[in-house]
Amino acid sequence: MLAAAGALPAGPGWAFEFKYDGVRVIADVRSGRVEAFSRNLNDITATYPELGELAGLLGGRSAVLDGEVVALETDRPLFARLQQRMHVAIPSPALVASVPVLYYVFDLLELDGEDLTALPYATRRDRLAQLDLTSEHVRVPVRFLEVDGRTVLQAAELAGMEGVVAKRLAAPYRPGKRSADWTKVPLVKTQEVLVIGWKPGAGRRSGTIGSLLLAVHDDHDRLVFAGHVGTGFTDAALTHLQKELAPLTRTTAPVGDVPREHARHAHWVEPCLIGEVAFRNWTPDGRLRHPSWRGLRTDRAASSIRRAAEPIPPPSQGTVIGAMQTPDGRWRVEAVRRNRQDFYRLIHGDNIVDGLSIATVQRLLDEAGVHLGDLIDARQPSASGAA
């Protein structure tokens, strides 16, 4: 079951979980053996030997579990660190020791031969909690009940998490289906992409990759150019990319709409290598704005890589009692009052984060290179608009 992007649900009937920065893994435990499968059902049992702990934790019982494998960096999941394990079919003991993974189990699909997928999420989660799956490399993540989702989203932001997933308490588990019964609200926008080429680097990157040329499928299943990415690479990632791209070389561009400035000096490859980037938003001509490389994805099919649907903006909640913005209008901070409670809303392009304290607003702005003291009253004309 896959989560759909959307606005943070309000009202009763929902539980909230942190969104972890890792890869989905289905674990099948029976007869004292553990088999692990990726989202596209590739057998990855040998890739993550840590999941072998599940057999002992279940004490001879059989189960099918859904969860996320992550690698931690200073106590928070970091996808870039997980990259060191994702592409190694049989990791050495030294690699397992230096880059251990955790398996966060968030759903129970089958127990002792009983199919639980038709049961409500709340029931499945209660049954999962009773199994007490806690060990060095296995955890059951916290779920938040009877709380305002905005509070959980703020906690996720403060903890450095990827976002929040809201799950309808009454919802069954729908294998392989994307459903709004699981609604993901990311704090950082990400997009899966196909690598269609690369351009040589210069300076420190001379002799290696300078940037990757990217594409996605559009609504008509046509492969279209999506821009380029030249930041976010580690030296190890560049070395791995060169190795993966070398056998995929082709003489022509896989798409026909690559602008001349990007096509010049490009090395083209077959569009079968899948990556993920973080980015600000999409430009009007369908290019990724300010993308940063996050890593390769081996748990996706090339045909599934298309521009992610934009979440529907949440309806206006509360009364705006004040607003400030940067002189260019790109960043806006609103003070909002709802039910005698005040909070702040941060708006940048089509990104809206609600329920923030002023300290969190200031930290988010600082990380973006914007100083809170530079904001002006939103009703005040900016200097660029003055006569």
C-alpha positions as CSV (number, residue, x, y, z in Angstrom):
1,M,0.0,0.0,0.0
2,L,1.4,3.4,-1.0
3,A,0.7,6.8,0.4
4,A,-0.7,9.6,-1.7
5,A,0.6,13.2,-1.4
6,G,-2.0,15.6,0.0
7,A,-3.0,18.1,2.6
8,L,-2.6,17.2,6.3
9,P,-6.0,15.7,7.3
10,A,-7.9,17.4,10.1
11,G,-10.6,16.0,12.4
12,P,-11.0,12.6,14.1
13,G,-10.3,9.2,12.7
14,W,-6.6,9.6,11.9
15,A,-3.3,8.4,13.3
16,F,0.0,10.1,12.4
17,E,3.5,8.6,11.9
18,F,6.8,10.1,11.0
19,K,7.8,9.7,7.4
20,Y,11.2,8.0,7.4
21,D,13.9,8.7,4.8
22,G,14.6,5.1,3.7
23,V,13.3,2.3,1.5
24,R,10.2,0.2,1.8
25,V,10.7,-3.5,2.7
26,I,8.2,-6.3,3.1
27,A,9.5,-9.0,5.4
28,D,8.1,-12.5,5.3
29,V,8.9,-14.5,8.4
30,R,8.1,-18.2,8.7
31,S,9.7,-21.5,9.8
32,G,12.5,-19.5,11.5
33,R,13.6,-17.8,8.2
34,V,13.3,-14.2,7.1
35,E,12.9,-13.2,3.4
36,A,12.9,-9.5,2.5
37,F,11.5,-7.9,-0.6
38,S,11.7,-4.4,-2.1
39,R,8.7,-2.4,-3.2
40,N,9.0,-3.9,-6.7
41,L,9.3,-7.4,-5.2
42,N,13.1,-7.9,-5.7
43,D,14.6,-10.3,-3.2
44,I,16.9,-8.2,-1.0
45,T,17.2,-10.6,1.9
46,A,21.0,-10.8,1.6
47,T,21.3,-7.0,1.4
48,Y,20.0,-6.4,4.9
49,P,21.1,-9.3,7.1
50,E,20.0,-7.3,10.2
51,L,16.4,-8.3,9.4
52,G,17.3,-11.8,10.5
53,E,16.5,-10.6,14.0
54,L,12.8,-10.8,13.2
55,A,12.8,-14.6,13.4
56,G,14.0,-14.6,17.0
57,L,11.7,-11.7,18.0
58,L,8.6,-13.6,16.7
59,G,9.6,-16.8,18.6
60,G,8.5,-19.3,15.9
61,R,5.4,-17.4,14.8
62,S,5.0,-16.5,11.1
63,A,4.2,-13.0,9.9
64,V,4.3,-10.7,6.9
65,L,5.4,-7.2,7.9
66,D,5.6,-3.9,6.1
67,G,8.1,-1.2,7.1
68,E,11.0,1.0,6.1
69,V,14.8,0.3,6.2
70,V,16.8,3.3,7.2
71,A,20.4,4.2,8.1
72,L,20.9,6.7,10.9
73,E,23.3,9.7,11.0
74,T,23.3,11.3,14.4
75,D,20.1,9.6,15.4
76,R,18.1,10.5,12.4
77,P,17.5,8.7,9.1
78,L,19.7,9.8,6.2
79,F,19.1,8.5,2.7
80,A,22.6,9.4,1.6
81,R,24.0,7.1,4.2
82,L,21.7,4.3,3.2
83,Q,23.1,4.6,-0.3
84,Q,26.2,2.8,0.9
85,R,24.1,-0.3,1.6
86,M,21.3,-0.2,-1.0
87,H,23.5,-1.1,-4.0
88,V,25.5,-3.9,-2.2
89,A,23.8,-7.3,-2.8
90,I,25.9,-9.1,-0.1
91,P,27.5,-6.6,2.2
92,S,30.7,-7.5,4.0
93,P,30.7,-7.8,7.9
94,A,32.8,-4.6,7.9
95,L,30.2,-2.7,5.9
96,V,27.3,-4.0,8.1
97,A,29.2,-2.9,11.2
98,S,30.1,0.6,9.8
99,V,26.7,1.3,8.2
100,P,24.1,-0.6,10.1
101,V,20.4,-0.3,9.2
102,L,17.2,-0.2,11.3
103,Y,13.9,-1.8,10.2
104,Y,11.0,0.3,11.3
105,V,8.0,-2.0,11.2
106,F,4.7,0.0,10.8
107,D,2.2,-2.6,9.6
108,L,1.2,-6.2,10.1
109,L,-0.3,-7.9,7.0
110,E,-0.4,-11.6,8.1
111,L,0.1,-13.4,11.4
112,D,0.3,-17.2,11.8
113,G,-1.4,-17.7,8.4
114,E,-4.2,-15.2,9.0
115,D,-4.6,-12.5,6.4
116,L,-5.0,-9.2,8.2
117,T,-5.2,-6.8,5.3
118,A,-9.0,-6.4,5.4
119,L,-8.9,-5.3,9.1
120,P,-8.8,-1.6,10.0
121,Y,-5.4,0.0,10.4
122,A,-6.1,0.6,14.1
123,T,-6.6,-3.1,14.6
124,R,-3.6,-4.2,12.7
125,R,-1.4,-1.6,14.5
126,D,-2.7,-2.9,17.9
127,R,-1.8,-6.5,16.9
128,L,1.6,-5.3,15.8
129,A,2.2,-3.6,19.1
130,Q,1.4,-6.8,21.0
131,L,4.3,-8.6,19.2
132,D,6.9,-6.4,20.9
133,L,9.3,-6.2,17.9
134,T,12.2,-4.4,19.5
135,S,15.8,-5.3,19.1
136,E,19.1,-3.7,18.1
137,H,18.0,-3.4,14.4
138,V,14.2,-3.6,14.6
139,R,11.8,-1.0,15.9
140,V,8.0,-0.3,15.8
141,P,7.8,3.5,15.3
142,V,5.6,5.7,17.4
143,R,2.1,6.5,16.2
144,F,0.2,9.6,17.4
145,L,-3.5,9.3,18.2
146,E,-6.0,12.0,19.0
147,V,-3.6,14.9,18.3
148,D,-3.5,17.8,15.9
149,G,-1.5,16.6,12.8
150,R,0.1,20.0,12.6
151,T,1.8,19.4,16.0
152,V,3.2,16.1,14.7
153,L,4.4,17.8,11.5
154,Q,6.2,20.4,13.6
155,A,7.7,17.7,15.7
156,A,8.9,15.9,12.6
157,E,10.5,19.1,11.3
158,L,12.3,19.7,14.6
159,A,13.5,16.1,14.7
160,G,14.9,16.3,11.1
161,M,12.4,13.8,9.7
162,E,11.2,13.7,6.1
163,G,7.6,14.5,7.0
164,V,4.5,12.9,8.3
165,V,2.1,10.1,7.1
166,A,-1.5,10.3,8.2
167,K,-3.3,7.0,8.3
168,R,-7.1,6.6,8.4
169,L,-7.9,4.4,11.5
170,A,-10.7,2.5,9.7
171,A,-8.7,1.8,6.5
172,P,-7.9,-1.7,5.3
173,Y,-4.5,-2.4,3.7
174,R,-4.6,-2.4,-0.1
175,P,-1.5,-4.2,-1.4
176,G,0.2,-2.3,-4.3
177,K,-2.4,0.4,-4.3
178,R,-1.8,4.1,-3.7
179,S,-4.6,5.5,-1.5
180,A,-5.5,8.8,0.3
181,D,-6.2,6.6,3.3
182,W,-2.5,7.0,3.8
183,T,-1.7,10.7,3.1
184,K,2.0,11.7,3.1
185,V,2.9,15.3,3.9
186,P,6.6,15.8,3.2
187,L,8.7,18.6,4.6
188,V,11.0,18.3,1.6
189,K,9.9,17.9,-2.0
190,T,11.4,14.9,-3.8
191,Q,11.1,13.6,-7.3
192,E,12.1,10.3,-8.8
193,V,13.9,10.8,-12.2
194,L,15.4,8.9,-15.0
195,V,19.0,9.7,-15.9
196,I,19.3,10.3,-19.7
197,G,22.9,11.6,-19.8
198,W,25.7,13.4,-18.1
199,K,28.1,16.2,-18.7
200,P,31.8,16.2,-17.8
201,G,32.9,18.1,-14.7
202,A,35.5,20.9,-14.4
203,G,37.9,22.0,-11.7
204,R,37.7,19.6,-8.8
205,R,35.4,17.4,-10.7
206,S,37.6,17.3,-13.8
207,G,37.6,13.7,-15.2
208,T,34.3,12.8,-13.6
209,I,30.6,13.7,-13.8
210,G,29.8,17.4,-13.5
211,S,26.0,17.1,-13.8
212,L,23.3,14.6,-14.7
213,L,20.6,15.2,-17.3
214,L,17.1,14.1,-16.2
215,A,13.8,13.1,-17.6
216,V,10.3,11.9,-16.4
217,H,7.3,10.5,-18.1
218,D,4.4,12.9,-18.7
219,D,0.7,12.2,-18.5
220,H,0.8,10.7,-22.0
221,D,3.7,8.3,-21.0
222,R,6.1,10.3,-23.1
223,L,9.6,10.7,-21.8
224,V,10.3,14.5,-21.4
225,F,13.3,16.5,-20.3
226,A,13.2,17.6,-16.6
227,G,16.4,19.6,-16.2
228,H,19.8,18.8,-14.8
229,V,21.3,18.3,-11.3
230,G,24.9,19.2,-10.4
231,T,24.8,19.3,-6.6
232,G,24.4,16.8,-3.8
233,F,27.0,14.3,-5.0
234,T,29.6,12.6,-2.7
235,D,32.8,11.4,-4.3
236,A,31.6,7.8,-3.6
237,A,28.3,8.5,-5.4
238,L,30.1,9.9,-8.5
239,T,32.4,6.9,-8.7
240,H,29.4,4.6,-8.4
241,L,27.4,6.6,-11.0
242,Q,30.3,6.4,-13.5
243,K,30.4,2.6,-13.1
244,E,26.6,2.3,-13.6
245,L,26.4,4.7,-16.6
246,A,29.4,3.3,-18.5
247,P,27.5,0.3,-20.1
248,L,24.4,2.3,-20.9
249,T,26.0,4.7,-23.5
250,R,24.1,5.6,-26.6
251,T,24.8,8.1,-29.4
252,T,21.6,10.1,-29.4
253,A,19.4,11.8,-26.8
254,P,16.6,9.6,-25.5
255,V,14.3,12.7,-25.6
256,G,13.8,15.3,-28.2
257,D,13.3,18.5,-26.2
258,V,16.7,19.0,-24.5
259,P,17.8,22.6,-24.8
260,R,21.0,23.3,-26.7
261,E,22.9,24.5,-23.7
262,H,22.3,21.2,-21.9
263,A,22.8,19.0,-25.0
264,R,26.2,20.5,-25.8
265,H,29.0,18.1,-24.7
266,A,26.5,15.7,-23.2
267,H,27.1,12.0,-23.0
268,W,23.8,10.2,-23.6
269,V,22.7,7.0,-21.9
270,E,19.8,4.6,-22.0
271,P,17.0,5.9,-19.7
272,C,16.9,3.0,-17.3
273,L,18.9,4.3,-14.2
274,I,16.5,5.7,-11.6
275,G,17.5,8.4,-9.1
276,E,15.9,10.8,-6.7
277,V,16.4,14.5,-6.2
278,A,15.2,17.1,-3.7
279,F,14.0,20.3,-5.3
280,R,12.1,23.6,-4.6
281,N,9.4,23.4,-7.3
282,W,8.7,23.0,-11.0
283,T,9.3,25.8,-13.5
284,P,6.5,26.7,-15.9
285,D,8.3,24.8,-18.7
286,G,8.5,21.6,-16.7
287,R,12.0,21.8,-15.3
288,L,13.1,21.0,-11.7
289,R,14.1,24.2,-9.9
290,H,17.2,23.9,-7.6
291,P,17.4,20.1,-7.6
292,S,19.9,18.3,-5.4
293,W,20.9,14.7,-5.9
294,R,19.8,12.3,-3.2
295,G,20.8,9.0,-4.7
296,L,19.9,6.0,-6.9
297,R,16.7,4.0,-6.4
298,T,16.8,0.3,-7.1
299,D,13.3,-0.3,-5.8
300,R,11.4,1.3,-8.7
301,A,10.6,0.5,-12.3
302,A,11.6,2.9,-15.1
303,S,8.1,2.9,-16.5
304,S,6.7,4.3,-13.2
305,I,8.9,7.4,-13.1
306,R,6.7,10.4,-13.8
307,R,6.1,13.8,-12.5
308,A,4.6,13.4,-9.0
309,A,1.1,14.9,-8.6
310,E,1.1,18.2,-6.7
311,P,-0.7,17.9,-3.4
312,I,-3.9,19.8,-3.1
313,P,-3.3,23.0,-1.0
314,P,-5.0,22.7,2.4
315,P,-8.1,24.8,2.8
316,S,-7.7,28.0,4.7
317,Q,-7.9,27.3,8.4
318,G,-8.1,30.1,10.9
319,T,-7.9,33.9,10.5
320,V,-4.7,35.6,9.3
321,I,-4.0,38.3,11.8
322,G,-0.8,39.5,10.4
323,A,1.7,38.8,7.6
324,M,5.3,39.6,6.7
325,Q,7.2,38.8,3.5
326,T,10.6,39.2,1.9
327,P,10.8,42.3,-0.3
328,D,10.7,40.2,-3.4
329,G,7.6,38.3,-2.1
330,R,9.2,34.9,-2.4
331,W,8.9,34.1,1.3
332,R,5.8,34.9,3.4
333,V,5.1,34.4,7.1
334,E,1.5,34.6,8.3
335,A,0.3,34.9,11.9
336,V,-2.8,32.8,12.2
337,R,-5.5,32.6,14.9
338,R,-7.8,29.6,15.2
339,N,-10.0,28.7,18.2
340,R,-8.1,31.2,20.4
341,Q,-4.8,29.7,19.5
342,D,-2.1,31.5,17.6
343,F,0.5,29.9,15.3
344,Y,2.6,30.8,12.3
345,R,2.4,29.7,8.7
346,L,5.4,29.7,6.4
347,I,4.7,30.0,2.6
348,H,7.3,29.6,-0.2
349,G,6.0,29.1,-3.7
350,D,3.6,26.2,-3.4
351,N,5.1,24.9,-0.1
352,I,2.9,25.7,2.9
353,V,3.9,24.6,6.5
354,D,1.3,25.3,9.2
355,G,1.4,25.2,13.0
356,L,4.8,26.6,13.5
357,S,6.3,28.6,16.4
358,I,8.2,31.7,15.6
359,A,11.5,30.0,16.6
360,T,10.9,27.3,14.1
361,V,10.0,29.9,11.4
362,Q,13.3,31.7,12.1
363,R,15.3,28.5,11.9
364,L,13.7,27.5,8.6
365,L,14.4,30.9,7.2
366,D,17.9,30.9,8.4
367,E,18.6,27.6,6.7
368,A,17.3,29.1,3.5
369,G,19.6,32.1,3.8
370,V,16.7,34.5,4.7
371,H,16.9,36.7,7.8
372,L,13.6,37.2,9.8
373,G,14.6,40.8,10.4
374,D,14.6,41.5,6.7
375,L,10.9,40.7,6.3
376,I,8.5,43.6,5.8
377,D,4.8,44.1,6.4
378,A,3.0,42.3,3.6
379,R,0.8,45.4,3.1
380,Q,3.9,47.6,2.7
381,P,5.0,48.1,-1.0
382,S,8.4,46.5,-1.7
383,A,11.4,48.5,-2.7
384,S,11.4,46.9,-6.1
385,G,7.8,48.1,-6.7
386,A,8.4,51.7,-5.6
387,A,8.2,54.4,-8.2
